[in-house]
Amino acid sequence: MPAIKTTLRRLAAPGIIALTLISGNSFADAVRTIKIATAAESKPLSWGAIGHEPQGYEPDVLKAINAKLPQYKFVMEGAADIAQETGLATGKYDMATGGYYKAPTRSKQFLIPDAPIGASLMKIYSRSDSTINSMKDLVGKNIVPVTAGGGVYKFVTQWQQENPNDKVEIKASSAGVPYPDRLKEVQRGKYDALILPSNLGEQTVIDNQKLAIKASEPVAINNTYVLIHRSAENQALNDDINKTLQQLKADGTLDKLAQKWFGEDVSKYMK
């Protein structure tokens, strides 16, 4: 009898090992790796080149999403703007974040969850003693030149078309002067105002440099979204991201992270 029991144990052992291996492989296969391109040089929104751990608001939101979706393993890497969308289109990346607006061309090319990941608040920065609070207050003022074809240039151009009786002069420039230096130029009086999205960390610069600069209420608000490579397999990912972003907004996580990185709650502006 002992010999029979020993034989049975020996026969059973490989089966147990095999079941364990199969079970382990099935679990590993169930966790899908999602490669994500994040903005490399958009502090505090997101920054961190290849080889460095991405930091900022969007990487923190992605980590919070992943914590609620254990069926995925998010792997993030910083990438230039052009490389992000190109890599997403070709399938090199499954997802991309970088303060992206929803546009018809993007909606056709990519999957985009309905729930936003954040909001871009366009504000006017001027000296604390100025009377500038709105776009109409910029009539006749000297405004810091903006990047040709950039988001600020497009916003001002569209505003001008909608308000033809209020002429706001703005110059396009390709000069890459850092915005902290631009804020100092406003304080010195070289310019009257600077128009920028507030998620670039302007308030942190103003506080740290003790600049006598004030920010207006948002003159334009745009939701920002996660972009997902369009494929049948990624439809479930799109739905999971959408549901989780709704939860993170409802439970206050997005508010907390916005306060951490931007010094203000941008989630209340999400439409």
Disulfide bonds with the S-S distance in Angstrom:
none
